[in-house]
Amino acid sequence: MYEPTHLRTFLAVAQTLSFTQAAQRLGLRQSTVSQHVRRLEDAAGRQLFTRDTHSVELTEEGEAMLGFARRILEVHEQATAFFTGTRVRGRLRFGASEDFVLTRLPEILERFRHDHPEVDLELTVELSGILHERLAAGKLDLVLAKRRPEDPRGELVWRDDLVWIGAERLRLDPDRPVPLIVYPPPGITRARALEALEGQGREWRIACTSGSLNGLVAAARAGLGVMAHSRRLIPPGLYPLPDRAGLPDLGKVDFVLVHGRRPGSAGGAADALAAAILGGGERLRRSDG
């Protein structure tokens, strides 16, 4: 009833909220992506997206289809691997940025280990900038992290708004420097925050620096200052600052999967984990809180 190709296309659109970006990820024409979604909607007898010239959003039925599509594809891939005898094995060095500490990434990794017991998964959690450096040095095989605006590499998992967040009762004094809560260099959100404030001519000061997301969140909840963060990954207890705060726009941020260059078993394991992350990517945007 539900064609796996159509389900994969549906997931790509749901994760990027863009038919254009989904087409780029899948290597398809945009018209083909639209056709796949339309055929899936015909099969389900429900509209899965509301779309106009400016935005794409999931309907209530589309949200329900996310879970079904993910499970159908997981079973389909398990059956294919079983009957073709293609078992993924080897050592896989996977790096994930601090942004995913509070998401359901562990569920995806647990499922991957269950499906691929012969893969030795080695996880590194670090800042996006450091992960990209380690990948380039051949110390990682696959990275899930933010992408610098000028960097074209990587397979887009999703694109999000970068926003200013802080404690609910936080109020900024327009006559005083903006208190910033930031990762240390080479943090990508740190660089974006400083560039935006300097471009606006707004003074700033560092109120807290931590290489741990939990450390930054604790400082922000205590009202020490503001931090730049992905809108869909806002930790519990923190909120986007209103426009009246007068802070500059931070633009968009891309979360991508980037493969290393190590051939052999690591490449096959990396491909399998990348497929699992892309298949369950919407779970990365939902924190446990």
N, C-alpha and C positions, 0 to 999 in steps of 0.2 A: 504493500500500500504506500509506503513511504520510501522513495528512492534515496539511497545513501548519498549520492552526489548532490541531490537537492537539499538534504539535511546539512551537509557540510557547508553548502553555500548559505543556507539560512543562518547557521552559527556564525559564519564570518560577518554577515550583515549585522546580526544581533550584537556582536562584540565590538564592531567598529562604528555602528550606527551610521553607516555610509555605504551606499551601493558602489560608489567609485573606489573607496578604499578596499572593500571586499573583493572587487574585481582585480585590483592590483595584487592583493595577497594571494588570490587563487590563480592568477595568470589567465583570467578570462576577460571577455568583453563585458562591458556593463550591461549590454542588452541580454547577454546570456545569463548574468546574475539575476536580472529582473525576471527572465523567463523561468529560471529554476524556482524562485520564490513564488511566482504566480502558480506554477504547477503544484508546489507543495500546499499552497493555500487552497487550490482546487481539490487536492486529495483530502485535506482536512475539513473542507467545507467551512473554513473560518478565515477571517482576515487576521494576518499575523503582525502586520506593521501598519501604522498610520504614517503617511509621508506626504510632504509638500516640497516646494522648491528650496526650502531652507533647512528642514530637519527630517529625521527618521526616528520613530519611536516604536517600541514594542506595544502591542495591544495586550489585554489581559490574556487572551488566548495564545499570543506569541510568547508571553512569559511562561505559560504552561508547557508550550512546545519545547522550550529550552531544555527542560529536564528530560522529556521524552527523547528528543533528538540526541542528547548526550548518551543516554543509556543504549539506544538503538545502535549508535555508531560503535560504542564500546563492545557490545556483543558481536556486531558484524566483524570488527577487527580481530576479536578473539577467535571467532570461527575461521576466519581467513588464515590466521597464523597457525591454527591447529591442523587444518587440512592441507596446507602447503608445506608444513614442516619447517617454517621459518621462525626459529627461536632467537630472540635478541639476547646477546650476552656480552660480557666484557666490563671494563671499568669506565664509568661515566662521571666526569668532574663537572658538576652543575653549579653555576653561580646565580643567586637571586638577590635582588637589591633589597635594602632595608624596608622599602615601601610595602613589601608583602608580608612583613612580620605579623601583622594583625589580620590578615585575610585567611581564606581557607585553602591556601596553597598546600599545607600539609596533607589535606584530604586527597589532592591530586597526586602528590608524591606517594602517599600510602597506596593508592590504587595502582599506580605505575609499578611499585615494587611487588604488589600482589600479582599483577599480570606478567611481569618480567622478572621472575625470581633469580635468574642467572646474571642479572646486571648488578654490579657493585656500584651503588650510587653514593657519590661523595659530594656533600652539599657545602657550599660556601656562601655565607650571607655577608654582604658588604655594601659600601656605597656604589652607586652605578658607575661613577668615574673610575674607581679602582677595579671594578669587575671588567670593564672594557680594557683597561691596561693589562690585566692578567690574561684575558683572552688573547690579546695581541701578542703577549709573550709566550703563548703556548701552554699556559698553566691551567686553563679551563677548556672544556669542550663545548659548552653551551651556556649562554647567559640570558637571563630574563631581567631586563633593566630599562631605565629611562634612556632615551637617545638624545644626544646633543642636537640642537637645531640644524647645524651644518653637516651632520653625519648622515649619509644616505643609507648606511648599512642596516641590515636587520629586517626581520619579518614583522610587520605591524600586528600587535595583539589588540591594542586599542589606542585611541587618541582621546585625551581628556583636557578639561580646563584646569589650568594651574591657578589657584586662588589663595588669598590671604586668610588664615584661620587663627583663632585664638579662643580664650575663655569667653563664656557667655556674657559676663559682666565687664569685660575689658573695654576701656575707653582710652583712645589715644589723644594726647595733647598736641594740637597742630603746631604749637610753638616750640616743641621739644623734639629731639631726634627720635626716629622710630626705633623702638627696642626690638631687635631681631633675635629669633631663636633659629639656629642654623646648624647644618652639618659642617664639619671641617672641609677644607679643600681636599679633593677636587669635586665637591658636591655640586651636582647640576642645578638643583633648586636654589642652592646658595648663590651660585653665579647669576642665575636669572633674577633673583630678588635684588641683589646689589646693582645689577645693570639697570633694572627698572627704576629703582629709587634714584640712582644717579642721573638717569635720563630725565627724570622729573625735576631734578634739582633739589630733592628732599634729603635732609640730613638723616643719618642713621647711626646706631651704635649696636654692638654685639652684646646682647643680654645673656645669651647662653649658647655654648657650642658643645655638641655631643655627637659621637659617631654612632650612637644607638637611638633608634626611633623612640623606644620607650623613655629614654632620657629627655628627648625633645618634647614628647607628649606631656611628661610630668611637669616640665618647666612651663609649657603653655597652659596647662590646667591650673597652675599656680598663679597665672596672670602675669608672668614675667615679661611677656612680649608676644609678638606675632611670628608666624612661620608661613612659608610658601609650601603648598601641598596640593596634591591631586584632589579634585572635587569628589570623585567617586571613592576615594580611599580615606576620607576624613575620619580620624579615630573618634570613638565615643567620648563625649564630654567636651568636644571642641566644635566650633561653628564658623562658617564663612563670615568675614567682616562685611558690614553693609557698605554700600557705595559712599555714604556720607563720611566714612572714615578718610576718604580722600587719597587712598593709596593707588598707585598706578596699576594698570592692567598687566598681568603676567603672561598672557597668551596661552598657547596650547602646549601640551607635553605628550610625547609619544612613548609608549611602552612597547618594547620590541624583543624578539628572540634573535640572538646572533649566534651563529655556529662557528666553531673553531675549525682548524684545518687538519686535525689529526685523522688520518684514514683508518680503515679497518673497522673493528667491532665498536669502537667509540662512536664512529659516525652513524652506524645503525642504531645504537642506543640513543644517541642524541636526536635522531629523526623521530624515534618512537616517543621520547619524552616531549619533544616539541609538538607532536600531533596530539598528545594527551593534554597539554596546556592549551593549545588552540581549541581543542574540543570542549574543554571545561573553563574557558577563559572568563565567562561571566561570574564564576565563583570567586575569581580573584578580586572582584570589585565589591564584595560583600564581606564586611568584617563580622566577627562573632558578636560584636556589641550591637 
